[in-house]
Amino acid sequence: MTYLVNENCIKCKLMDCVEVCPVDCFYEGKNMLVIKPDECIDCGVCEPECPIDAIKPDMEPGSEKWLEINKQYSEIWPNITKKKDPPSDHEKYKDEKNKFKKYFKENI
């Protein structure tokens, strides 16, 4: 099992998770974070830190798409080890649905 970041993170990037990760397995894209599955040690400390419920175990139904996205983009986005400020307008996006289709940026 590993943890992964889903579309709730898009346009929010709150980064509380980055601060608690003991193995620095988060990677930063233009408008979201991902977890590198091969680096995640499945400790679970990041999941409760996310106030927008964007981190889930890969065992949940429907997680296959997000596991692939996390794998793919953690290979090309830079590693992040320190919390940064979220986007100034993140509050207006926190409850929005279908953010992947509307806002996802590959940042490559």
Number of C-alpha atoms within 10 A of each C-alpha: 11 18 27 28 26 23 22 22 25 26 26 23 25 22 24 19 23 23 16 17 19 13 12 18 19 27 21 20 21 14 17 23 32 30 29 24 21 10 13 19 14 13 13 16 13 21 21 14 18 20 14 15 15 24 24 19 16 19 13 9 7 9 17 13 10 19 22 13 17 22 16 15 20 23 13 14 18 13 18 18 19 14 14 13 9 15 12 9 10 14 12 10 14 19 11 12 11 12 17 15 9 9 13 16 14 12 11 8
